[in-house]
Amino acid sequence: MAKQYALVTGAAGFIGSRLTEKLIERGRNVIALDCFLPDLYSSDVKRGRWERLTGKEEGELIKIEFDLRKDDFARLGSYEISSVFNEAAMPGLIQDWGKFQPYYDCNISALNRLLEFVRTKSIESFVHASTSSVYGKNAVGKENQELRPTSPYGVSKLAAEKLLLAYLEWHSTPVRILRYFSVYGPNQRPDMAYAKIIENLKQGNEFVIHGDGEQRRSNTFIDDIVEATLLSENQANPGDVSKSALTINSASSFH
Ligand SMILES: NC(=O)c1ccc[n+]([C@@H]2O[C@H](COP(=O)([O-])OP(=O)(O)OC[C@H]3O[C@@H](n4cnc5c(N)ncnc54)[C@H](O)[C@@H]3O)[C@@H](O)[C@H]2O)c1
């Protein structure tokens, strides 16, 4: 039988890099893919994570610099891909609706290209990283609340969910969708509050909190989110939205 690979997109990112490490630790062969998007935070940080990713004898790693928005999927065509973990995205909660384009390009159009490629493969699972930002301004609370995204990011990620479910309907693509709540931990994104608070503490600077200081947000530790993502590959069903994240998040989140 030909060697089987898990494809991890966004593998130089905060979550994708940890997920890649865990897959390799478990002896899985991985194709890691990323384009080092410079938009939200420095691509050097991403390249640093990428350099640290290494394969093992039991757990081959193939790293491919690849832009899902425009590169030719024929470059991946020769590999037997049995599973996809889609972590690639343009995150960030800017409210400037004049800057929607990168969210559209990376979170919707690139996903459409990836799903078209995947249609040519017989994969068992496609796990997609969605976000609590699909719920609305305050990413906190129950997972059955109304979907009311208020940012370009949240809107594009909700559209991505609908696109995935349409592929399940039309092409039986075995999609599973996890709505991650804000993730923190080693190698976290420098644009997120945790990293900024720690940096300010280290420098002895003040950290400005907007609002009345009473706002709440759910948070999840990186290894819990990675575990939920790995579990959902086999334990969630195609079309499930957020089930594994629900269990892990309620077990480990704090406010
Ligand atoms: N970190 C969080 O708190 C959080 C919360 C909710 C959801 N998410 C979701 O989890 C996933 C991973 O987030 P993260 O925090 O690791 O973000 P990240 O920015 O660190 O990682 C995303 C990676 O995707 C890559 N990428 C973007 N567009 C690409 C393209 N067109 N082609 C190839 N690679 C591309 C980027 O270069 C980056 O390395 C995203 O889908 C995000 O929406 C993250």
PDBQT file of the ligand as one rigid body, heavy atoms in Angstrom, charges set to zero:
ROOT
HETATM    1  N1  LIG A 301      -5.232  31.274  17.837  1.00  0.00    +0.000 N 
HETATM    2  C1  LIG A 301      -6.510  31.376  18.212  1.00  0.00    +0.000 C 
HETATM    3  O1  LIG A 301      -6.803  31.814  19.326  1.00  0.00    +0.000 OA
HETATM    4  C2  LIG A 301      -7.617  30.913  17.283  1.00  0.00    +0.000 A 
HETATM    5  C3  LIG A 301      -8.929  31.004  17.762  1.00  0.00    +0.000 A 
HETATM    6  C4  LIG A 301      -9.964  30.594  16.945  1.00  0.00    +0.000 A 
HETATM    7  C5  LIG A 301      -9.706  30.048  15.698  1.00  0.00    +0.000 A 
HETATM    8  N2  LIG A 301      -8.420  29.983  15.248  1.00  0.00    +0.000 N 
HETATM    9  C6  LIG A 301      -8.208  29.395  13.916  1.00  0.00    +0.000 C 
HETATM   10  O2  LIG A 301      -7.184  28.419  14.012  1.00  0.00    +0.000 OA
HETATM   11  C7  LIG A 301      -6.424  28.394  12.816  1.00  0.00    +0.000 C 
HETATM   12  C8  LIG A 301      -4.944  28.593  13.140  1.00  0.00    +0.000 C 
HETATM   13  O3  LIG A 301      -4.796  29.868  13.790  1.00  0.00    +0.000 OA
HETATM   14  P1  LIG A 301      -3.411  30.362  14.385  1.00  0.00    +0.000 P 
HETATM   15  O4  LIG A 301      -3.700  31.101  15.625  1.00  0.00    +0.000 OA
HETATM   16  O5  LIG A 301      -2.440  29.235  14.404  1.00  0.00    +0.000 OA
HETATM   17  O6  LIG A 301      -3.012  31.435  13.278  1.00  0.00    +0.000 OA
HETATM   18  P2  LIG A 301      -1.603  31.710  12.580  1.00  0.00    +0.000 P 
HETATM   19  O7  LIG A 301      -1.752  32.991  11.831  1.00  0.00    +0.000 OA
HETATM   20  O8  LIG A 301      -0.505  31.605  13.573  1.00  0.00    +0.000 OA
HETATM   21  O9  LIG A 301      -1.490  30.499  11.551  1.00  0.00    +0.000 OA
HETATM   22  C9  LIG A 301      -2.163  30.476  10.308  1.00  0.00    +0.000 C 
HETATM   23  C10 LIG A 301      -1.139  30.050   9.254  1.00  0.00    +0.000 C 
HETATM   24  O10 LIG A 301      -1.821  29.951   8.001  1.00  0.00    +0.000 OA
HETATM   25  C11 LIG A 301      -0.921  30.388   6.988  1.00  0.00    +0.000 C 
HETATM   26  N3  LIG A 301      -1.698  30.803   5.819  1.00  0.00    +0.000 N 
HETATM   27  C12 LIG A 301      -2.601  31.809   5.743  1.00  0.00    +0.000 A 
HETATM   28  N4  LIG A 301      -3.060  31.904   4.497  1.00  0.00    +0.000 NA
HETATM   29  C13 LIG A 301      -2.431  30.950   3.764  1.00  0.00    +0.000 A 
HETATM   30  C14 LIG A 301      -2.483  30.569   2.390  1.00  0.00    +0.000 A 
HETATM   31  N5  LIG A 301      -3.239  31.250   1.516  1.00  0.00    +0.000 N 
HETATM   32  N6  LIG A 301      -1.717  29.551   1.977  1.00  0.00    +0.000 NA
HETATM   33  C15 LIG A 301      -0.920  28.887   2.850  1.00  0.00    +0.000 A 
HETATM   34  N7  LIG A 301      -0.826  29.209   4.173  1.00  0.00    +0.000 NA
HETATM   35  C16 LIG A 301      -1.571  30.231   4.613  1.00  0.00    +0.000 A 
HETATM   36  C17 LIG A 301      -0.185  31.567   7.635  1.00  0.00    +0.000 C 
HETATM   37  O11 LIG A 301       1.038  31.873   6.989  1.00  0.00    +0.000 OA
HETATM   38  C18 LIG A 301      -0.006  31.070   9.067  1.00  0.00    +0.000 C 
HETATM   39  O12 LIG A 301       1.257  30.451   9.251  1.00  0.00    +0.000 OA
HETATM   40  C19 LIG A 301      -7.008  29.489  11.916  1.00  0.00    +0.000 C 
HETATM   41  O13 LIG A 301      -7.932  28.892  11.030  1.00  0.00    +0.000 OA
HETATM   42  C20 LIG A 301      -7.739  30.398  12.874  1.00  0.00    +0.000 C 
HETATM   43  O14 LIG A 301      -8.830  31.043  12.239  1.00  0.00    +0.000 OA
HETATM   44  C21 LIG A 301      -7.367  30.399  16.016  1.00  0.00    +0.000 A 
ENDROOT
TORSDOF 0
